[in-house]
Every structure is written in C-alpha cells, then in structure tokens.
Amino acid sequence: MRLVLLGPPGAGKGTQAQRLVAKHGLLQLSTGEMLRAAVEAGTSIGMRAKEMMARGELVPDDVVVAIVSERIDEPDARKGFILDGFPRTVPQAHALDRMLKEKGLKLDAVIELKVDEAALLKRIKKRVAEMKARRETLREDDDPEVLRRRLLAYRDQTAPLAAYYQLESVLHSVDGMAPIPQVSSAIDRVLREALTKKAAARPRRADGAGRARAGKTAKGSKTKAKTAKSGRSRAVGQKSARRKTGRGQRLTKRR
C-alpha cells in the first residue's frame, strides 16, 4: 500500500501512521528525516541539500522528490509506505505523481483527517494548562499561538491538496475528531475498499488481454479458413480446366 496522510497539525496523523506501520509493516516516510539521513550518508542529493540548507535556502521540490524516490527504492519499502508531511503543496503532488508513474507505481489512497480547528485550539490550551499544573516542560508546539500560525499555513498551502486528490479519485475523508479507535476503524475501512478496488482491477486487465488474444485467434482462424477456401476454389478451377482441355483434345482426335 502506498498512502498519503493529510491533516492539519494536531489532527493525529502521527498516531495513525504508527498504527498502520505496526499493523501492515509499512514504512513511514518523513521528508525531514529523509533529508537529514541523506545529508549524513553523504549522497549526492544529500550534499546538494546540505549546501542549500547551509545558505539558509529552502530545499526545492525536485530535490525532495529525488530523496523520496531513492528511499522508496530500498528493500524495506517493498510492502509500501506512508508519506507524512509530504506533499505539502499541489506542485509537490504533481511532482510526486510523475515520479511514481516513472516507476510504474501510484498512490492507493490519500486519507484526510478532517478536524475542527477551533476544537484543536481548545484542546491544546487545556493540555498546556494541565502540563503547567504538573510543572512539566512545554515544547515549542505546546503553544496555542504557534498552533494557530501552523493552522493558517496549512490552510493556505496544504488544504488545496484535498481538491487535487479528489479529482484524482484517491481522496478519502475521515472524521479526525472522533475517538482514536473510531478513527482507526474508519481508516481500516478505507484501506479495505482501496485494496478491493485494486484487486478487482487486475482481472479486468487480464480479461481484456484474453479477449484481445481471442480476437487475434478468431481473426487468424478466419484468415486460415479464407485461405483454405481460396485454395479449394483454385483446385476446382484447375480441375475444371483440365477436363475442358481433355474434351478439346478428344474432339481434335476425332476430327
């Protein structure tokens, strides 16, 4: 299975991705982690990305796609993968589709976790209050204002991906505000439907090929029959000609 998880920060993508990894043996791919791994490995793409990051530049889409391409070619990605955090924009989605097509692959499903942004902000405010009460250290993400900025960025840049994948007929929306077990069950139903559709497509291709072969066989049989009929016609014509020639010779002798 090849999946993309969509959803704003706090939607629970990480939780669901980890569950899918454990259940199906899929590979969870994070572009940030892949970039760091490529840099540490010293690959040509990694070194190019390192130079850009050192100059404070954003790594362009073609470099990110090339790193994803290299990673999914590795043996541990044979069962499939989950892209988390990529693509972020419609141009990146186009680039990803082109890359997969070159490999003879395509996405099986894009799962969008739909959430109520106002509810997310209330949730994080409650969590921050509880952490402060327990005197726990807050992370940068544990800040309602930071979350609000990230939600705005998601809405502007990433949300249009839903419309793009809807047109590609691979988008499946799930209520991300439901309890985690219910979200998991909904995702499992989506994957079962996607796999059933994928399996059903194979026999149709085989039947089409069978019909094509049958058509060629029938055409060949018709050609052979036509040839045989033509041969019989020529043989009859030649026999008739010989008979006429024989009668002509007999008449000549009589005269």
Protein Blocks (a to p, Z undefined) as FASTA:
>chain_A
ZZddeddehilmmmmmmmmmmmnopacddfklmmmmmmmnopaklmmmmmmmmnopacdf
klmmmmmmmmmmpmklmnopcdehiafbfklmmmmmmmmmmnopacfbdcdddddfklmm
mmmmmmmmmmmmnopacdfklcfklmmmmmmmmmmmmmmmmmmmmmnopaccddfkbcfk
lmmmmmmmmmmmmmmmmmmmmmmmmmmmmmmmmmmmmmmmmmmmmmmmmmmmmmmmmmmm
mmmmmmmmmmmmmZZ
